[in-house]
């Protein structure tokens, strides 16, 4: 499999999907919002974008299966297979409120092994992409994680609980600790964007729990190819399908230590 060539083909599919999102952003009607569960929004834009992505990606790699947020294919999830993992519109809540922080996220994995990652943020027209062994890139510029060595020199990103509040108190304790130990903590509302920004060195680290594989798949590849480290909250490798992630530059172990002590 020529991952570089496949990445370029997949980029064209992603760009078409992003163009549809931006077209709809100009005329989006909030009356067309649906709720999958508490605070978990979906719109026709998510659903139609996913259909575009599935159709285009299936054409360029017919042997791959799909894991998608909106369940377009109706396939049973096989986490050991060759899978395209798709979030058609990460940051839906931002999108429906007119906040320009959202993206298309597409990853190709074999089992838990990341092969390709593509994240396109259409509002800024920033295309983050990479493939296993080929580095991570943004609009043709090679990415490298921040050179910061310590948590005290870091700007951290996270996401707040919005539907599972069982561990909210502990999560807020982590936030409080990091507010004192870092340059600050940011919450943009789109995990895939956060991960892309870690790969680009804009954030030194990102952590969140209660995530899905489609939030993380593309960003994991980008961060690894940009020289970063990715683990779960325990410092292990159960992150892609495990629901929580800590991704960072050289101070990653410090960040994990804070989270493990509290969470």
C-alpha positions as CSV (number, residue, x, y, z in Angstrom):
1,X,0.0,0.0,0.0
2,X,1.4,3.4,-1.1
3,X,0.4,5.5,1.9
4,X,1.7,8.8,0.5
5,X,-0.4,8.4,-2.7
6,X,-3.4,7.2,-0.8
7,X,-3.1,10.2,1.5
8,X,-3.2,12.5,-1.5
9,X,-6.2,10.8,-2.9
10,X,-8.0,11.0,0.5
11,X,-7.2,14.7,0.8
12,X,-9.2,15.4,-2.3
13,X,-12.2,13.6,-0.8
14,X,-11.8,15.5,2.4
15,X,-11.6,18.8,0.6
16,X,-14.9,18.2,-1.2
17,X,-16.5,17.4,2.1
18,X,-15.1,20.5,3.7
19,X,-16.4,22.6,0.8
20,X,-19.9,21.3,1.4
21,X,-19.6,22.2,5.1
22,X,-18.6,25.7,4.4
23,X,-21.3,26.1,1.8
24,X,-23.9,25.1,4.4
25,X,-22.3,27.2,7.1
26,X,-23.5,30.3,5.2
27,X,-27.1,29.3,5.3
28,X,-27.4,26.9,8.2
29,X,-30.8,26.9,9.9
30,X,-30.6,26.0,13.6
31,X,-34.2,24.6,13.4
32,X,-32.6,21.5,11.7
33,X,-30.5,20.5,14.8
34,X,-31.2,17.1,16.2
35,X,-30.2,15.6,19.6
36,X,-28.6,12.2,19.8
37,X,-28.6,12.5,23.6
38,X,-28.0,15.2,26.2
39,X,-25.9,18.0,24.7
40,X,-24.9,15.8,21.8
41,X,-25.9,17.6,18.7
42,X,-26.1,16.4,15.1
43,X,-27.3,18.1,11.9
44,X,-28.0,17.2,8.3
45,X,-24.6,18.7,7.6
46,X,-22.9,16.0,9.7
47,X,-24.9,13.2,8.0
48,X,-24.5,14.4,4.4
49,X,-20.8,15.1,4.9
50,X,-20.3,11.6,6.2
51,X,-22.0,10.1,3.1
52,X,-19.7,12.1,0.9
53,X,-16.6,10.9,2.7
54,X,-17.7,7.3,2.8
55,X,-18.5,7.2,-0.9
56,X,-15.2,8.9,-1.9
57,X,-13.0,6.8,0.4
58,X,-14.6,3.5,-0.5
59,X,-13.8,4.3,-4.1
60,X,-10.1,4.8,-3.5
61,X,-9.6,1.8,-1.1
62,X,-12.5,-0.7,-1.5
63,X,-10.9,-3.3,0.9
64,X,-11.2,-1.0,3.9
65,X,-14.1,-0.9,6.4
66,X,-15.5,2.1,8.2
67,X,-15.9,3.3,11.7
68,X,-18.0,6.5,11.5
69,X,-19.7,8.8,14.0
70,X,-23.1,8.8,12.3
71,X,-23.2,5.2,11.3
72,X,-23.6,5.8,7.5
73,X,-22.4,2.4,6.4
74,X,-24.3,0.3,9.0
75,X,-21.3,-1.9,9.4
76,X,-20.5,-3.8,12.5
77,X,-17.4,-2.3,14.1
78,X,-14.3,-4.5,13.8
79,X,-11.5,-2.8,15.7
80,X,-8.9,-5.3,14.3
81,X,-9.6,-4.5,10.7
82,X,-8.3,-2.0,8.2
83,X,-10.6,0.9,8.9
84,X,-11.3,4.4,7.8
85,X,-12.3,6.2,11.0
86,X,-14.4,9.3,10.3
87,X,-15.7,12.3,12.1
88,X,-17.5,14.2,9.4
89,X,-17.9,17.4,11.5
90,X,-15.9,17.5,14.7
91,X,-17.1,20.5,16.7
92,X,-20.8,20.3,15.6
93,X,-21.8,22.5,18.6
94,X,-19.4,25.2,17.5
95,X,-20.7,24.9,13.9
96,X,-24.4,25.3,14.8
97,X,-23.6,28.3,16.9
98,X,-21.5,30.0,14.2
99,X,-18.1,29.5,16.0
100,X,-15.4,28.9,13.3
101,X,-13.6,26.0,15.1
102,X,-14.7,22.7,13.6
103,X,-13.2,20.3,11.1
104,X,-13.3,17.1,9.1
105,X,-11.3,14.3,10.6
106,X,-10.3,11.1,8.7
107,X,-7.9,8.5,9.9
108,X,-6.9,5.2,8.4
109,X,-5.8,2.5,10.9
110,X,-5.0,-1.2,10.9
111,X,-6.2,-2.4,14.2
112,X,-4.8,0.2,16.6
113,X,-1.9,1.1,14.2
114,X,-2.4,4.6,12.7
115,X,-1.5,4.7,9.0
116,X,-3.0,8.0,7.7
117,X,-4.4,11.1,9.3
118,X,-6.1,14.1,7.7
119,X,-7.8,17.0,9.5
120,X,-9.2,19.9,7.5
121,X,-10.3,23.0,9.4
122,X,-12.4,24.7,6.6
123,X,-12.9,28.1,8.3
124,X,-9.1,28.8,8.3
125,X,-8.4,26.5,5.3
126,X,-5.8,24.7,7.2
127,X,-5.1,21.1,6.0
128,X,-3.2,18.9,8.5
129,X,-2.1,15.6,7.0
130,X,0.4,12.8,7.3
131,X,1.1,9.1,6.8
132,X,3.1,6.5,8.7
133,X,6.8,7.2,8.1
134,X,6.1,10.3,6.0
135,X,5.9,13.0,8.6
136,X,3.1,15.4,9.5
137,X,2.3,18.5,7.5
138,X,0.0,21.6,7.3
139,X,-0.5,23.2,4.0
140,X,2.8,21.9,2.8
141,X,4.8,22.9,5.9
142,X,6.3,20.1,7.9
143,X,5.1,19.9,11.5
144,X,7.0,19.3,14.7
145,X,5.7,19.3,18.3
146,X,6.7,22.0,20.7
147,X,10.3,21.9,22.0
148,X,9.0,22.7,25.6
149,X,10.5,20.3,28.1
150,X,8.4,21.0,31.2
151,X,4.8,21.4,32.1
152,X,5.5,24.9,33.5
153,X,6.4,26.1,30.0
154,X,3.2,24.6,28.4
155,X,-0.2,25.7,27.1
156,X,-2.6,22.8,27.4
157,X,-5.9,22.0,25.6
158,X,-8.7,19.9,26.9
159,X,-12.4,19.3,26.5
160,X,-15.0,19.6,29.3
161,X,-17.5,16.8,30.1
162,X,-20.8,17.5,28.3
163,X,-22.8,14.4,28.7
164,X,-21.1,12.0,31.2
165,X,-20.6,13.9,34.4
166,X,-19.7,11.1,36.8
167,X,-16.1,12.2,37.0
168,X,-16.7,15.9,36.6
169,X,-15.4,16.7,40.1
170,X,-12.0,15.0,39.5
171,X,-11.8,16.5,36.1
172,X,-12.2,20.0,37.5
173,X,-9.5,19.2,40.1
174,X,-7.1,18.3,37.2
175,X,-8.1,21.6,35.5
176,X,-7.4,23.5,38.7
177,X,-4.0,22.0,39.1
178,X,-3.0,22.6,35.5
179,X,-4.1,26.2,35.7
180,X,-1.5,26.7,38.4
181,X,1.2,24.6,36.8
182,X,1.1,25.8,33.2
183,X,0.8,28.9,31.0
184,X,-2.9,28.1,30.8
185,X,-5.6,25.7,29.7
186,X,-7.8,26.1,26.6
187,X,-11.0,24.5,25.5
188,X,-11.8,24.9,21.8
189,X,-14.6,22.4,21.5
190,X,-13.2,20.2,18.8
191,X,-10.8,17.4,19.9
192,X,-9.4,16.7,16.4
193,X,-8.5,20.4,16.1
194,X,-6.8,20.3,19.5
195,X,-4.7,17.3,18.5
196,X,-3.7,18.9,15.2
197,X,-2.6,21.9,17.1
198,X,-0.4,19.7,19.4
199,X,1.2,18.3,16.3
200,X,1.8,21.8,15.0
201,X,3.4,22.9,18.3
202,X,0.6,25.4,19.1
203,X,-0.4,23.5,22.2
204,X,2.2,21.5,24.2
205,X,-0.4,18.9,25.2
206,X,-4.0,17.7,25.1
207,X,-6.0,15.5,27.4
208,X,-9.6,14.4,27.5
209,X,-11.8,11.5,28.5
210,X,-15.0,10.0,27.2
211,X,-13.8,10.4,23.6
212,X,-14.5,8.1,20.6
213,X,-12.0,6.7,18.1
214,X,-13.3,9.2,15.4
215,X,-12.3,12.1,17.7
216,X,-8.7,10.9,17.9
217,X,-7.7,8.6,15.0
218,X,-6.3,11.3,12.6
219,X,-4.7,13.4,15.3
220,X,-2.9,10.4,16.8
221,X,-1.1,9.8,13.5
222,X,-0.2,13.5,13.2
223,X,1.2,13.8,16.7
224,X,3.3,10.7,16.4
225,X,4.7,11.7,13.0
226,X,5.4,15.2,14.5
227,X,7.6,13.7,17.2
228,X,5.0,13.7,20.1
229,X,3.9,11.0,22.5
230,X,0.4,9.6,22.9
231,X,-0.9,7.4,25.8
232,X,-4.1,6.8,27.8
233,X,-4.6,8.4,31.3
234,X,-2.6,5.5,32.8
235,X,0.4,6.0,30.5
236,X,-0.5,2.9,28.5
237,X,-1.6,2.3,24.9
238,X,-5.3,1.9,25.3
239,X,-6.3,5.2,23.9
240,X,-7.8,4.8,20.4
241,X,-10.7,2.7,21.5
242,X,-10.2,3.2,25.3
243,X,-11.9,6.6,25.5
244,X,-9.2,8.8,27.0
245,X,-6.0,10.3,25.7
246,X,-3.0,12.3,26.8
247,X,-1.0,13.6,23.8
248,X,2.0,15.9,24.2
249,X,5.5,16.9,23.5
250,X,8.5,16.1,25.7
251,X,6.6,16.9,29.0
252,X,4.0,14.3,28.3
253,X,5.0,12.2,31.4
254,X,4.6,15.2,33.6
255,X,1.1,15.7,32.3
256,X,0.2,12.0,32.7
257,X,1.5,12.2,36.3
258,X,-0.9,15.0,37.2
259,X,-3.8,13.2,35.7
260,X,-3.0,9.8,37.3
261,X,-2.7,11.4,40.7
262,X,-6.1,12.9,40.6
263,X,-8.2,10.9,38.2
